[in-house]
Amino acid sequence: MLHNAEMATTSDLISLARELGASVEGQPENVTEALPRLRALLAGQTEVQVVIETVTALGQAWDQRAAQLILDHVGVDHPNAEVRLAVARCLPDGVESDSPCRDAVIEALIILTRDENSAVRDSACFGLGQLEAASPEAKEALAARLSDTDDDTRCEALLALARTGDSRASPALQERLSGDPDDVFRLELLAAAELGDPKLHPLLLRLSEDWAGDDDVFTPALAFATSRCRPGVEAQATKVERALVARVNTLLASQGLTVTTVGDYPRTELTIHGVEQRDSDPLNEIWTERDPWDYPLEQEAQSFAQFYATETEEH
């Protein structure tokens, strides 16, 4: 690896950034050593391709410290669209719910949702969804993109907004699902599943009839969305949640732990009493990729109990 960046050519610096990116991708033990070298590459750097490759390498580190370096050294108002795209794509990587830089990352992505470049807007909306950003500012930014002229951006914004349960997602979906079936996007079906809104059920059934006999990537997405939006789904979900809580509590009884639910379908979570847990831990979510009408109760109960038992041992 190069050690004197000042003597290196642009080609050398690009190669170094790529080499550092490869060294940290999936190898967290190398991140601490690589970050100072990546920081040195970014500091005062004006060569666009070097900046892009270095930001990409920082994203490969999947570490909140790397996200902070991007925030510190590359502006969301960079004049080059490819640089801004790299920032939008890489900023969320490795940022967790308790990361100190999370709010700043979300703020940067919100700005990038308004970028003049559609690919940047698309990636920024995807990033907000990746971070499960649900602040009023984040939801406003996503809602503003529901009428975006770029379909990819609009769909990513819709999916991210649906994940927050924002009321503006359902009317937007109803309008889309009421139109030409050939114009429906897979991400819109995923958004419908995230909402679990029975008002969407007749429209999803219409699609099922129109697409009868098809077998492609849309088929399972449509089936899942249709089931999750089925009339009576809230009552079914409540029934499952009660049975899940009872079973998990039975499994944890010997450890003096209990769980209860917080929130409502399809964003209900389990919360544990008797051990500290992180807020909004994905492992607390009951309905992620799960169907209330076909819920693997014992499998999920065992998984939750094992997770909470491990948390207890760690504390």
C-alpha positions as CSV (number, residue, x, y, z in Angstrom):
1,M,0.0,0.0,0.0
2,L,1.1,3.6,-0.6
3,H,2.2,5.5,2.4
4,N,3.0,8.9,0.9
5,A,-0.2,10.2,-0.7
6,E,1.4,13.6,-1.6
7,M,3.8,11.9,-4.0
8,A,1.2,9.6,-5.5
9,T,-0.6,10.1,-8.8
10,T,-4.4,10.2,-9.2
11,S,-4.3,6.7,-10.5
12,D,-2.3,5.6,-7.4
13,L,-4.7,7.2,-5.0
14,I,-7.7,5.6,-6.8
15,S,-6.0,2.2,-6.5
16,L,-5.2,2.8,-2.9
17,A,-8.8,3.7,-2.1
18,R,-10.0,0.5,-3.8
19,E,-7.4,-1.6,-2.0
20,L,-8.5,-0.1,1.3
21,G,-12.1,-0.7,0.5
22,A,-11.4,-4.3,-0.3
23,S,-9.5,-4.7,2.9
24,V,-12.4,-3.6,5.1
25,E,-15.4,-5.1,3.2
26,G,-16.6,-7.9,5.5
27,Q,-13.5,-7.6,7.6
28,P,-14.2,-5.3,10.6
29,E,-10.9,-6.2,12.2
30,N,-9.2,-4.1,9.5
31,V,-11.4,-1.0,9.8
32,T,-9.5,0.8,12.6
33,E,-6.2,0.6,10.7
34,A,-7.8,1.7,7.4
35,L,-9.8,4.7,8.6
36,P,-6.9,7.1,9.1
37,R,-5.6,6.3,5.7
38,L,-9.0,6.9,4.1
39,R,-9.3,10.1,6.1
40,A,-5.9,11.2,4.7
41,L,-7.1,10.5,1.2
42,L,-10.2,12.7,1.6
43,A,-8.6,15.6,3.4
44,G,-8.4,18.5,0.9
45,Q,-8.9,16.2,-2.0
46,T,-10.1,17.8,-5.2
47,E,-9.8,14.9,-7.7
48,V,-13.4,13.8,-8.2
49,Q,-12.7,10.1,-8.9
50,V,-10.5,9.9,-5.8
51,V,-13.2,11.3,-3.6
52,I,-15.8,8.9,-5.2
53,E,-13.6,5.8,-4.6
54,T,-12.7,6.9,-1.1
55,V,-16.3,7.5,-0.1
56,T,-17.1,4.1,-1.6
57,A,-14.4,2.5,0.4
58,L,-15.7,4.1,3.6
59,G,-19.1,2.7,2.8
60,Q,-17.6,-0.8,2.5
61,A,-16.2,-0.4,6.1
62,W,-19.8,-0.5,7.3
63,D,-18.9,1.5,10.4
64,Q,-20.3,4.6,12.0
65,R,-16.9,6.1,12.2
66,A,-16.6,5.9,8.4
67,A,-20.0,7.7,8.0
68,Q,-18.7,10.4,10.3
69,L,-15.6,10.8,8.0
70,I,-17.9,11.3,5.0
71,L,-19.9,13.9,6.9
72,D,-16.7,15.7,7.9
73,H,-15.0,15.8,4.6
74,V,-17.5,15.7,1.7
75,G,-20.4,18.2,1.5
76,V,-23.9,17.2,0.3
77,D,-23.6,20.3,-1.8
78,H,-20.5,19.0,-3.7
79,P,-20.7,20.3,-7.3
80,N,-20.2,16.9,-8.8
81,A,-23.3,14.7,-9.0
82,E,-21.4,11.4,-8.9
83,V,-19.7,12.5,-5.6
84,R,-23.1,13.3,-4.2
85,L,-24.4,10.0,-5.4
86,A,-21.6,8.1,-3.6
87,V,-22.3,10.1,-0.5
88,A,-26.0,9.2,-0.6
89,R,-25.3,5.5,-1.2
90,C,-22.6,5.1,1.4
91,L,-23.6,7.4,4.3
92,P,-26.2,5.1,5.9
93,D,-23.9,2.0,5.8
94,G,-23.0,0.8,9.4
95,V,-25.1,3.5,11.1
96,E,-27.2,2.0,13.9
97,S,-30.1,3.4,16.0
98,D,-27.7,4.4,18.7
99,S,-24.9,5.8,16.5
100,P,-23.9,9.3,17.6
101,C,-23.8,10.4,13.9
102,R,-27.3,9.0,13.0
103,D,-29.2,12.3,13.2
104,A,-26.5,14.1,11.2
105,V,-26.6,11.3,8.6
106,I,-30.4,11.6,8.4
107,E,-30.2,15.3,8.0
108,A,-27.7,15.0,5.1
109,L,-29.9,12.4,3.4
110,I,-32.9,14.7,3.8
111,I,-31.0,17.4,1.9
112,L,-30.0,14.9,-0.8
113,T,-33.7,13.9,-1.4
114,R,-34.0,17.3,-3.0
115,D,-31.0,16.9,-5.3
116,E,-31.4,17.9,-8.9
117,N,-30.0,14.5,-9.9
118,S,-32.7,11.7,-9.8
119,A,-30.2,8.9,-8.9
120,V,-29.1,10.9,-5.9
121,R,-32.7,11.5,-4.8
122,D,-33.4,7.8,-5.3
123,S,-30.4,6.7,-3.1
124,A,-31.2,9.3,-0.4
125,C,-34.8,8.0,-0.1
126,F,-33.5,4.4,0.0
127,G,-31.0,5.5,2.7
128,L,-33.8,7.0,4.9
129,G,-35.7,3.8,4.6
130,Q,-32.5,1.8,5.4
131,L,-32.2,3.8,8.6
132,E,-35.9,3.6,9.3
133,A,-35.9,7.4,9.7
134,A,-39.2,8.4,11.1
135,S,-38.7,12.0,12.4
136,P,-41.2,14.6,11.2
137,E,-38.5,16.1,9.0
138,A,-37.6,12.7,7.4
139,K,-41.3,11.9,6.7
140,E,-41.9,15.3,5.2
141,A,-38.9,14.8,2.9
142,L,-40.2,11.4,1.8
143,A,-43.8,12.6,1.4
144,A,-42.4,15.4,-0.9
145,R,-41.0,12.8,-3.2
146,L,-44.3,10.9,-3.7
147,S,-44.9,13.0,-6.8
148,D,-41.4,12.7,-8.0
149,T,-41.0,12.5,-11.8
150,D,-38.5,9.7,-11.4
151,D,-40.3,6.4,-10.7
152,D,-37.4,4.8,-8.8
153,T,-37.2,7.8,-6.4
154,R,-41.0,7.9,-6.0
155,C,-41.2,4.2,-5.2
156,E,-38.3,4.3,-2.7
157,A,-39.9,7.3,-0.9
158,L,-43.2,5.5,-0.8
159,L,-41.7,2.3,0.6
160,A,-39.7,4.2,3.2
161,L,-42.7,6.3,4.2
162,A,-44.9,3.2,4.5
163,R,-42.5,1.7,6.9
164,T,-43.1,4.6,9.2
165,G,-46.9,4.1,9.1
166,D,-47.4,7.6,7.8
167,S,-51.0,8.2,6.7
168,R,-49.9,9.8,3.4
169,A,-48.6,6.5,2.1
170,S,-52.0,4.8,1.8
171,P,-53.7,7.4,-0.5
172,A,-50.7,7.4,-2.7
173,L,-50.8,3.7,-3.0
174,Q,-54.6,3.6,-3.6
175,E,-54.1,5.9,-6.5
176,R,-51.3,3.9,-8.0
177,L,-53.0,0.5,-7.5
178,S,-56.2,1.9,-9.1
179,G,-54.4,2.6,-12.3
180,D,-53.0,0.5,-15.1
181,P,-51.9,-2.9,-13.7
182,D,-49.0,-2.9,-16.1
183,D,-47.7,0.3,-14.5
184,V,-47.4,-1.1,-10.9
185,F,-44.0,-1.5,-9.5
186,R,-42.7,-4.2,-7.1
187,L,-41.7,-1.6,-4.5
188,E,-45.3,-0.5,-4.4
189,L,-46.4,-4.0,-3.5
190,L,-43.8,-4.1,-0.8
191,A,-45.1,-0.7,0.5
192,A,-48.6,-2.2,0.6
193,A,-47.3,-5.1,2.7
194,E,-45.6,-2.6,5.0
195,L,-48.9,-0.7,5.5
196,G,-51.1,-3.8,6.1
197,D,-54.1,-1.6,5.2
198,P,-57.4,-3.4,4.5
199,K,-58.4,-0.5,2.2
200,L,-55.8,-1.7,-0.2
201,H,-57.1,-5.3,-0.3
202,P,-59.7,-4.9,-3.1
203,L,-57.1,-3.2,-5.3
204,L,-54.6,-5.9,-4.7
205,L,-57.3,-8.6,-5.5
206,R,-57.9,-6.8,-8.8
207,L,-54.2,-7.1,-9.6
208,S,-54.3,-10.8,-8.7
209,E,-57.1,-11.3,-11.2
210,D,-55.3,-9.3,-13.9
211,W,-52.0,-11.1,-13.3
212,A,-53.6,-14.6,-12.9
213,G,-51.2,-17.2,-14.2
214,D,-48.1,-15.0,-14.0
215,D,-45.1,-16.4,-12.1
216,D,-42.4,-13.8,-11.6
217,V,-40.8,-11.6,-8.9
218,F,-44.2,-9.7,-8.6
219,T,-46.1,-12.9,-7.7
220,P,-44.9,-13.5,-4.1
221,A,-44.8,-9.8,-3.4
222,L,-48.4,-9.4,-4.5
223,A,-49.5,-12.5,-2.5
224,F,-47.8,-11.3,0.6
225,A,-49.2,-7.8,0.3
226,T,-52.7,-9.2,-0.3
227,S,-52.6,-11.4,2.8
228,R,-51.2,-8.6,5.0
229,C,-54.0,-6.3,3.9
230,R,-56.8,-8.8,4.3
231,P,-59.9,-7.6,6.1
232,G,-59.8,-8.6,9.7
233,V,-56.0,-8.6,9.8
234,E,-55.8,-6.4,12.9
235,A,-57.9,-8.9,14.9
236,Q,-55.8,-11.8,13.6
237,A,-52.6,-10.0,14.4
238,T,-53.8,-9.3,17.9
239,K,-54.6,-12.9,18.4
240,V,-51.1,-14.0,17.2
241,E,-49.4,-11.3,19.4
242,R,-51.2,-12.5,22.5
243,A,-50.2,-16.1,21.8
244,L,-46.7,-15.1,21.1
245,V,-46.3,-13.1,24.3
246,A,-47.7,-16.0,26.3
247,R,-45.3,-18.5,24.7
248,V,-42.2,-16.3,25.1
249,N,-43.1,-15.6,28.7
250,T,-43.4,-19.3,29.3
251,L,-39.9,-19.9,27.8
252,L,-38.4,-17.0,29.8
253,A,-40.1,-17.8,33.1
254,S,-37.1,-19.5,34.7
255,Q,-35.0,-16.4,34.1
256,G,-37.4,-14.0,35.7
257,L,-38.0,-12.1,32.4
258,T,-41.3,-11.1,30.8
259,V,-42.3,-9.5,27.5
260,T,-45.1,-7.3,26.5
261,T,-46.1,-5.6,23.2
262,V,-45.8,-2.0,22.2
263,G,-47.3,-0.4,19.1
264,D,-49.9,-1.7,16.7
265,Y,-49.9,-4.0,13.7
266,P,-47.9,-4.0,11.5
267,R,-45.3,-2.2,13.6
268,T,-45.9,-4.1,16.8
269,E,-42.7,-4.8,18.8
270,L,-41.9,-6.9,21.8
271,T,-40.3,-5.2,24.8
272,I,-38.5,-7.1,27.5
273,H,-38.8,-6.4,31.2
274,G,-35.8,-7.4,33.4
275,V,-32.9,-6.6,31.1
276,E,-31.8,-3.5,29.2
277,Q,-32.3,-3.4,25.5
278,R,-31.7,-1.0,22.7
279,D,-34.6,1.1,21.4
280,S,-36.1,-0.1,18.2
281,D,-33.9,-3.1,17.9
282,P,-35.0,-4.9,14.7
283,L,-35.0,-8.2,16.6
284,N,-37.9,-6.9,18.6
285,E,-40.2,-6.4,15.6
286,I,-42.9,-9.0,15.3
287,W,-44.1,-8.6,11.8
288,T,-41.0,-8.1,9.7
289,E,-41.6,-10.2,6.6
290,R,-44.3,-12.1,8.5
291,D,-48.0,-12.8,7.7
292,P,-50.6,-12.8,10.5
293,W,-52.5,-15.5,8.7
294,D,-49.5,-17.8,8.4
295,Y,-47.3,-17.0,11.4
296,P,-44.7,-19.6,12.6
297,L,-45.5,-19.0,16.3
298,E,-43.3,-21.6,17.9
299,Q,-40.3,-20.8,15.7
300,E,-40.6,-17.1,16.4
301,A,-41.2,-17.6,20.1
302,Q,-38.1,-19.7,20.4
303,S,-36.1,-17.1,18.4
304,F,-37.3,-14.2,20.6
305,A,-36.6,-16.2,23.8
306,Q,-33.1,-17.1,22.7
307,F,-32.4,-13.5,21.8
308,Y,-33.5,-12.2,25.2
309,A,-31.8,-14.9,27.1
310,T,-28.5,-13.9,25.3
311,E,-29.1,-10.3,26.2
312,T,-29.4,-11.3,29.8
313,E,-26.1,-13.2,29.8
314,E,-24.4,-10.2,28.2
315,H,-25.6,-7.9,30.9
